[in-house]
């Protein structure tokens, strides 16, 4: 195993606390009884795949969600429930991130969408005035702008090529096992970050 020179981090469950159940509960309370069949941490139907790869605008997503869920929910109702899973950026993890960037080439790769992105970036700016979360990384990759998402091996390969990284010298850290398996297929070293473990426990 070669020494690690580069680290690619996931976002949700790594630096940003998330709780999928809060979004599920919010939609169930709005009358979307089959939300579990539509979206979980480990599975999403085509609607969410399209949103996360930037192939749907926010408005197209809201319209498609209303049709898929057979509801008359407003854009704001969908947006609020959809963003309910986004929690906080713990201060100790951000402090750790400031330190780790002096020792490795660090990158971010997150499966997300523009609705979530706008919300968590606003939340970060409010919690850490004057700081930009993306500036902690050499490059921050988000699925909706990359046009690809995890766990597909091609998405990892594209980032490795764009950044001219040797996969054997690159560590990928994520809290979802399917994404870890995709990174392994791309030849990277991996760490599956399972709660209650956090980045502070990695010993990097």
N, C-alpha and C positions, 0 to 999 in steps of 0.2 A: 504494500500500500504506500503510495507516494505521499509526501508531506502536503498538507492542505495550504494552498496559496489564495484560493478564492472561495467565498461562501455566498450562496444564493439562499436567501431567506424567504419563507412564506410570510404572509402578513397576519391573517386572522388566526387566533389561537397561539400566535408567536409573539407579536408586539401589540396587537389589538385584541382585547378580550371580546369574544363574541358568544352569543347564546342563541342558537337556531330555534330553540323552543319558544323564545319570546316572539319571534316572527310567526311561527306556527300558531301560537295562542292568539295573537292579534288578528290573524286572518280567520281563525275559527270563530272568534267573537264577532267578526264582521259577516259571518254566514258562509264562509268558504269551508265547507265540511270535509272536502276531499283534498285539502292542501298537502297532506302527507304523500298522496299519490303524485303530486306535482313536483314537490321539491323537498330534499333533505340535504344534509351535509355531504352525503355519499352518492346522491343520485339527483339528477334534474332532467326534466323533460326538454323537448326541443325548444320551447319558448325561452327557458332560462339559458340554454346553451347559446341561442341566437343573441340574447341580451349580453351575455358575458363575452361574446366574441365580437361585439360592436356591430352586429348585423341588423339590430333593431334600434331605432331612436327611443328616447324615453316615452314619447307619445305613442309610438307604435306598440311598445310594451304594455302601456296602460290599456290601450284598446284591445290588444290580444288577451290580456289577463282577464278583462271583463267578459270577453267571449268564452274563454277557456273555463272560467269559474261560474259562468251563467249568473253573474251578479251585475248590479248597476252602481258599483262603487265609484266614487269620484277619484280623480287623479291623486288628490291629497290623501284620501283614505288609504289608497294602495301604497303610496310613497311612505306614509308614516308607519304602516304595518311592515312594509318591506325593509325599512331601516331599523325596526325595533331590535334586531339581533346585534346591532353595533353598540358596543359598550365603551370602554375607556382604554387609554394607552397608559399602563402603569409607569410611574415615574422611574422606578428602579430599572425597568427594561430599556427605557430611552437613555438613561445614564450609561447603562452597559453598552448600548449601541454606539454611543459617542466614543467609548474606550476601544471597542473591538475594531472600529474602522481604521485605527492606527496600526493594526497588526495584520490585517487581511484586506484583500480587494473584496469589497462587499457589494452585493446586488440584492434586489428585491424582485420576486415574481409572485404575483397574486392573481388568483381567479376572482374577478370582481366585475362591476358594471358601473356605468357612469352615475347612476342614482346613488349607489353606495359610496362611490369615490367622492362625490361632491359632499356627502354628509360627513364621512370620517375625516376628510381633509379640513373641513370647517371645524369639526370637534377638536382636531389636533391643534389648529391655530388658536382656538379658544383656550385650550389647556396649556399651550406652550407659546405665548405671544412672541411674535417676531421670528419664529422658527418655521422652516418648511420641512415636513417629514421626508420628502423626496431627496433633500440635500444630504441626508445621512448616507446615501448610497451613490456609488459611481453611476449606476443606472437603475431606475425603478421601472420594472416591466409590469404592466397591467393587461389582463387578457383582452379587455375591450378595445385597447389600442394596438396590442400585438396582433389581434385577429385570430389568435389560437389560445387554447386553454389547457391546463393540466387535466388529466394525467397523460395526454397524448405525447408520445416521445418526440414527435416533430417539433413541438413547442420548445422543449428543452434544447433540442439540437439547434434550433434557430437562434436561441440566446447564446449558446456556446459559440456559434459561428460569428454572430454580431460582435461579441466581445473578445473574440479570438482566445477563448479559454481552453485549456487542456482539461477534458472531463475528469481525468484521473487525479488532477490536482484541485478539483472543485468539489466542495461539499454542499449538498442541498439539505435544508432543514424544513420540515413540514409536519403538521399535526394529523394529516390524512394519509392513510397507508396506500391508497391507490396512487396518490401523487408521488409517494416515495418509490413505488414500483416503477412508475414511468421514468423517474430520474435515473434509477438503476439501469434501466434498459438503454439509457443514453450514455452509460458508462461512468456516471458520477458516484462519488462516495455519498452516503446519506445518513441522516439521523431522523428517526421517527420520534417527534417530540410529543410524548403522551402525558396529559395532565395527571397528577399535579406538577409534573416536571415543567420547568420554565427555562428560558435561555440562560438564566443565572446559574443553572445547575450543570451546564455543558462543559465547564472547565477549559474553554478555548482561550 
